[in-house]
């Protein structure tokens, strides 16, 4: 952590901060579903022409 240690109150504040600013977890299933929907839409447009 550095030169100076934190007391328990400071450690709680640090963990709270990091949880708040942690990037959203990447959801692979959701991403695949989104790509699939876009692909199907694109394919549908091609068949309509």
C-alpha positions as CSV (number, residue, x, y, z in Angstrom):
1,X,0.0,0.0,0.0
2,X,2.9,2.3,0.6
3,X,4.9,3.7,3.4
4,X,2.0,4.4,5.7
5,X,-0.4,1.8,6.9
6,X,-4.2,2.4,7.2
7,X,-6.3,1.9,10.2
8,X,-9.5,-0.3,9.8
9,X,-11.6,2.8,9.1
10,X,-9.3,3.8,6.2
11,X,-9.1,0.3,4.8
12,X,-12.9,0.2,4.7
13,X,-13.0,3.5,2.8
14,X,-10.4,2.2,0.3
15,X,-12.3,-1.0,-0.4
16,X,-15.6,0.8,-0.7
17,X,-14.0,3.2,-3.2
18,X,-12.5,0.4,-5.3
19,X,-15.8,-1.5,-5.4
20,X,-17.6,1.6,-6.6
21,X,-15.0,2.3,-9.3
22,X,-14.5,-1.2,-10.5
23,X,-15.5,-1.6,-14.2
24,X,-18.6,-3.5,-14.9
25,X,-18.0,-7.2,-15.3
26,X,-17.9,-8.3,-19.0
27,X,-20.9,-10.6,-19.7
28,X,-19.9,-12.9,-22.5
29,X,-23.4,-14.5,-23.0
30,X,-25.0,-11.0,-23.2
31,X,-22.4,-9.9,-25.7
32,X,-22.9,-13.0,-27.9
33,X,-26.7,-12.5,-27.8
34,X,-26.2,-8.9,-29.0
35,X,-23.9,-9.8,-31.8
36,X,-26.3,-12.6,-32.9
37,X,-29.3,-10.2,-32.9
38,X,-27.4,-7.7,-35.1
39,X,-26.3,-10.5,-37.5
40,X,-29.9,-11.8,-37.9
41,X,-31.1,-8.3,-38.5
42,X,-28.5,-7.8,-41.2
43,X,-29.2,-11.1,-42.8
44,X,-33.0,-10.3,-42.8
45,X,-32.3,-7.0,-44.7
46,X,-30.2,-8.9,-47.3
47,X,-33.0,-11.4,-48.0
48,X,-35.6,-8.6,-48.3
49,X,-33.7,-7.0,-51.2
